[in-house]
Amino acid sequence: MPLDPGFWALQALNALQLSMLLFLLSIGLTVIFGLMHFVNLAHGSLYALGAYVAAALATVGGYWTGFFLAPVAVAGMGILLYSGLIRRMRKSGPMAQVLVTFGLIFALLDLTRIIWGDIALAIEVPSLLAGRVSLFGIDYPVYRLFIIALGFAIFAALALVLKRTQIGAMIRAGVDNDAMAACLGINVERLFFIVFCVGCALAGLAGAVAAPLLSVTPDMGLQILIPTLIVIVIGGLGSLQGAIAGSLIFGFVQTFGAVLAPQLASVLIYALLAAVLVIRPMGLFPAKG
């Protein structure tokens, strides 16, 4: 087992980078779960769509064009999905929601194949974020540090909105008790719509920042779906603290598990998930209500 501190610093930074990518995906989905009581299995497909849109726009206007416009495009897709499907399915029960959104996964998968084909796409890291920086005795890619900083910045911004603004108070009230919030005059339906679109935009942003690191393929949404659901279950539904805690736990267990116990790496996170479900069935930091 390596004793070099630089090696462990490298693993910790890799774990943070993975955690922040998962956080961008999980926060939108967990609040949609907590506020709308809607099981949206197609969230990962929106992440893949964001990566494809970012890759397509990057070839025309560069990385930053895709970075800023991919979340907008995915939010636009979210508007279409909410207006045409989600709003009608919201009160249909979890089984119908799972079946419909599971079918939506393959519809969006085929849509990306029709538009972009099966060939993997790639995005160049922008020159501003290219290269490496010396940190904790190691040379680490600047772009991965950018993802870590972006994740913490999104967390801080969402914490500020949820804790210090009127719309944040309304969202927290809706998560706690949507019927009572409606009785108090809060337009819960409009709140649902806003939260769903913001969640879709964050999924698109996650896809855009992941594109330079990973191959952009049609099935990348399926590959990230299970880790995202594990993060939500461990952290707790409808909770910002749960999303960041679950993401950090998953990232560090996955990364250090591959180093310390490679034979058990694929099992460790599921063992932890089972333990959390036994000890804290609602997750570590569930929304209060």
C-alpha positions as CSV (number, residue, x, y, z in Angstrom):
1,M,0.0,0.0,0.0
2,P,1.6,3.4,-1.0
3,L,2.7,5.6,1.9
4,D,3.4,8.7,-0.2
5,P,1.1,11.5,1.1
6,G,0.9,12.8,-2.5
7,F,-0.8,9.6,-3.6
8,W,-3.5,9.9,-1.0
9,A,-3.9,13.6,-1.8
10,L,-4.5,12.6,-5.4
11,Q,-7.1,10.1,-4.4
12,A,-8.9,12.6,-2.2
13,L,-9.0,15.2,-5.0
14,N,-10.3,12.5,-7.4
15,A,-13.0,11.6,-4.8
16,L,-14.0,15.2,-4.5
17,Q,-14.2,15.7,-8.2
18,L,-16.5,12.6,-8.6
19,S,-18.6,13.8,-5.6
20,M,-19.2,17.2,-7.0
21,L,-20.2,15.8,-10.4
22,L,-22.7,13.5,-8.6
23,F,-23.9,16.4,-6.5
24,L,-24.9,18.4,-9.5
25,L,-27.0,15.5,-10.7
26,S,-28.5,14.5,-7.4
27,I,-29.5,17.8,-6.0
28,G,-32.1,18.4,-8.8
29,L,-33.4,14.9,-8.5
30,T,-33.7,14.8,-4.8
31,V,-35.6,18.1,-4.5
32,I,-37.9,16.9,-7.3
33,F,-38.5,13.7,-5.3
34,G,-38.9,15.6,-2.0
35,L,-41.1,18.4,-3.3
36,M,-43.1,16.8,-6.1
37,H,-43.1,13.1,-4.9
38,F,-42.3,12.3,-8.5
39,V,-39.9,9.4,-9.5
40,N,-38.1,10.7,-12.5
41,L,-35.8,7.9,-13.7
42,A,-35.1,9.9,-16.9
43,H,-33.0,12.4,-15.0
44,G,-29.8,10.7,-16.2
45,S,-30.9,11.0,-19.8
46,L,-31.1,14.8,-19.3
47,Y,-27.5,14.7,-18.1
48,A,-26.5,12.8,-21.3
49,L,-28.5,15.3,-23.4
50,G,-26.6,18.2,-21.7
51,A,-23.3,16.5,-22.6
52,Y,-24.4,16.1,-26.3
53,V,-25.6,19.7,-26.6
54,A,-22.4,21.0,-25.0
55,A,-20.3,18.9,-27.4
56,A,-22.3,20.1,-30.4
57,L,-22.1,23.8,-29.4
58,A,-18.4,23.5,-28.5
59,T,-17.6,22.6,-32.1
60,V,-19.3,25.9,-33.2
61,G,-18.6,28.4,-30.5
62,G,-16.0,26.7,-28.2
63,Y,-16.3,25.1,-24.7
64,W,-17.9,28.1,-22.9
65,T,-20.7,28.3,-25.4
66,G,-21.7,24.7,-24.6
67,F,-21.1,25.2,-20.9
68,F,-23.5,28.1,-20.6
69,L,-26.1,27.1,-23.2
70,A,-26.4,23.3,-22.5
71,P,-28.2,23.9,-19.2
72,V,-30.6,26.3,-20.9
73,A,-31.3,23.8,-23.7
74,V,-31.9,21.0,-21.1
75,A,-34.1,23.3,-19.1
76,G,-36.1,23.9,-22.3
77,M,-36.5,20.1,-22.7
78,G,-37.6,20.0,-19.1
79,I,-40.3,22.6,-19.9
80,L,-41.6,20.4,-22.7
81,L,-41.5,17.2,-20.5
82,Y,-43.3,18.9,-17.6
83,S,-46.0,20.5,-19.8
84,G,-46.6,17.4,-21.9
85,L,-46.0,14.6,-19.4
86,I,-44.8,15.2,-15.9
87,R,-47.7,17.4,-14.8
88,R,-50.2,14.8,-15.9
89,M,-48.3,11.9,-14.3
90,R,-47.6,13.7,-10.9
91,K,-50.6,12.2,-9.2
92,S,-50.6,8.8,-10.9
93,G,-48.6,7.0,-8.2
94,P,-45.0,5.8,-8.1
95,M,-45.5,2.7,-10.3
96,A,-46.9,4.6,-13.2
97,Q,-44.2,7.3,-12.8
98,V,-41.5,4.6,-12.8
99,L,-42.9,2.9,-15.9
100,V,-43.4,6.2,-17.9
101,T,-40.0,7.7,-17.0
102,F,-38.3,4.3,-17.6
103,G,-39.8,4.4,-21.1
104,L,-38.7,8.0,-21.5
105,I,-35.1,6.9,-20.9
106,F,-35.1,4.9,-24.1
107,A,-37.0,7.5,-26.0
108,L,-34.3,10.1,-25.1
109,L,-31.6,7.5,-25.8
110,D,-33.0,6.9,-29.3
111,L,-33.4,10.7,-29.8
112,T,-29.7,11.2,-29.1
113,R,-28.8,8.3,-31.5
114,I,-30.9,9.8,-34.3
115,I,-29.4,13.2,-34.0
116,W,-25.7,12.4,-33.1
117,G,-25.4,8.7,-33.9
118,D,-23.5,6.1,-31.8
119,I,-20.0,7.5,-32.3
120,A,-18.6,8.8,-29.0
121,L,-18.0,12.6,-29.0
122,A,-15.4,14.5,-27.1
123,I,-14.8,18.1,-26.0
124,E,-11.4,19.8,-25.6
125,V,-10.7,21.3,-22.2
126,P,-10.7,25.1,-22.7
127,S,-7.3,26.8,-22.7
128,L,-8.2,28.8,-19.5
129,L,-8.6,25.5,-17.6
130,A,-5.9,23.4,-19.4
131,G,-2.7,22.3,-17.8
132,R,-1.9,21.3,-14.2
133,V,-1.3,23.1,-10.9
134,S,1.0,22.0,-8.1
135,L,-1.2,21.2,-5.0
136,F,-0.4,19.1,-1.9
137,G,2.9,18.0,-3.5
138,I,1.2,16.7,-6.7
139,D,0.4,18.1,-10.2
140,Y,-3.3,18.0,-10.6
141,P,-5.4,19.0,-13.6
142,V,-6.9,22.5,-13.4
143,Y,-10.1,21.3,-15.0
144,R,-10.8,18.8,-12.3
145,L,-10.2,21.5,-9.7
146,F,-12.7,23.6,-11.6
147,I,-15.3,20.9,-11.3
148,I,-14.7,20.7,-7.5
149,A,-15.0,24.5,-7.1
150,L,-18.1,24.6,-9.3
151,G,-19.8,22.0,-7.2
152,F,-19.1,23.8,-3.9
153,A,-20.2,27.1,-5.5
154,I,-23.5,25.6,-6.6
155,F,-23.9,24.1,-3.1
156,A,-23.3,27.5,-1.5
157,A,-25.6,29.3,-3.9
158,L,-28.5,26.8,-3.3
159,A,-27.9,26.9,0.4
160,L,-28.2,30.7,0.3
161,V,-31.4,30.6,-1.8
162,L,-33.1,27.9,0.3
163,K,-32.2,29.5,3.7
164,R,-32.3,33.2,3.0
165,T,-34.9,33.9,0.3
166,Q,-38.6,33.9,0.1
167,I,-38.7,31.3,-2.7
168,G,-36.4,29.1,-0.7
169,A,-38.8,29.3,2.3
170,M,-41.6,28.3,-0.1
171,I,-39.7,25.4,-1.4
172,R,-38.9,24.1,2.1
173,A,-42.5,24.5,3.0
174,G,-43.5,22.5,0.0
175,V,-41.1,19.8,0.8
176,D,-42.3,19.6,4.4
177,N,-46.1,19.7,3.5
178,D,-47.2,20.7,0.1
179,A,-50.9,20.6,1.0
180,M,-50.4,23.0,3.9
181,A,-48.2,25.2,1.8
182,A,-51.0,25.5,-0.8
183,C,-53.5,26.4,2.0
184,L,-51.2,29.2,3.0
185,G,-51.4,30.7,-0.5
186,I,-48.2,29.4,-2.1
187,N,-48.6,28.5,-5.7
188,V,-47.3,25.0,-5.3
189,E,-47.9,24.1,-9.0
190,R,-45.7,27.0,-10.2
191,L,-43.1,26.0,-7.5
192,F,-43.1,22.4,-8.9
193,F,-42.5,23.8,-12.4
194,I,-39.6,26.0,-11.3
195,V,-37.9,23.3,-9.2
196,F,-38.3,20.8,-12.0
197,C,-36.7,23.1,-14.6
198,V,-33.8,24.1,-12.3
199,G,-33.2,20.4,-11.6
200,C,-33.1,19.7,-15.4
201,A,-30.7,22.7,-15.9
202,L,-28.4,21.3,-13.2
203,A,-28.4,17.9,-14.9
204,G,-27.5,19.7,-18.2
205,L,-24.7,21.5,-16.4
206,A,-23.4,18.2,-15.0
207,G,-23.4,16.8,-18.5
208,A,-21.5,19.8,-19.9
209,V,-18.8,19.7,-17.3
210,A,-18.4,15.9,-17.5
211,A,-18.1,15.9,-21.3
212,P,-14.3,16.8,-21.4
213,L,-13.6,14.1,-18.9
214,L,-15.7,11.3,-20.3
215,S,-16.7,10.0,-23.7
216,V,-20.1,11.5,-24.7
217,T,-22.1,8.4,-25.5
218,P,-25.9,7.7,-25.7
219,D,-25.8,5.4,-22.7
220,M,-23.9,7.7,-20.3
221,G,-27.2,8.7,-18.7
222,L,-27.9,5.0,-17.8
223,Q,-24.4,4.6,-16.4
224,I,-24.8,7.6,-14.0
225,L,-28.4,6.8,-13.0
226,I,-27.6,4.1,-10.3
227,P,-24.9,6.1,-8.6
228,T,-27.2,9.1,-8.5
229,L,-30.0,7.1,-6.9
230,I,-27.6,5.6,-4.4
231,V,-26.5,9.2,-3.4
232,I,-30.1,10.2,-2.9
233,V,-31.1,7.2,-0.8
234,I,-28.0,7.5,1.4
235,G,-28.3,11.3,1.8
236,G,-32.1,11.5,2.2
237,L,-34.9,12.8,0.0
238,G,-35.5,16.5,-0.5
239,S,-32.5,17.7,1.4
240,L,-29.6,19.8,0.2
241,Q,-27.4,18.5,3.1
242,G,-28.4,15.0,2.2
243,A,-27.4,15.5,-1.5
244,I,-23.9,16.9,-0.6
245,A,-23.3,14.3,2.1
246,G,-24.5,11.4,0.0
247,S,-22.3,12.6,-2.9
248,L,-19.2,12.9,-0.7
249,I,-19.8,9.5,0.8
250,F,-20.2,7.8,-2.6
251,G,-17.2,9.6,-4.1
252,F,-14.8,8.7,-1.2
253,V,-16.1,5.2,-0.8
254,Q,-15.9,4.5,-4.5
255,T,-12.4,6.1,-5.0
256,F,-10.7,4.8,-1.9
257,G,-12.4,1.4,-2.1
258,A,-10.8,0.9,-5.5
259,V,-7.4,1.7,-3.9
260,L,-7.7,-0.1,-0.6
261,A,-9.8,-3.1,-1.6
262,P,-10.1,-3.4,-5.4
263,Q,-11.7,-6.8,-5.2
264,L,-14.5,-5.4,-3.1
265,A,-14.7,-1.9,-4.7
266,S,-18.0,-2.7,-6.6
267,V,-19.6,-4.2,-3.5
268,L,-18.6,-1.6,-0.8
269,I,-21.0,1.1,-1.8
270,Y,-24.0,-1.3,-2.0
271,A,-23.0,-2.7,1.4
272,L,-23.0,0.9,2.8
273,L,-26.4,1.5,1.1
274,A,-27.9,-1.6,2.8
275,A,-26.5,-0.5,6.2
276,V,-28.0,3.0,5.8
277,L,-31.3,1.6,4.8
278,V,-31.3,-0.6,7.9
279,I,-30.1,2.0,10.4
280,R,-31.7,5.2,8.8
281,P,-34.4,4.1,6.3
282,M,-35.1,7.8,5.4
283,G,-31.4,8.5,4.7
284,L,-28.8,10.4,6.8
285,F,-30.3,13.9,6.3
286,P,-33.9,13.6,5.2
287,A,-36.0,16.7,4.7
288,K,-38.0,17.4,7.9
289,G,-41.7,17.0,7.7
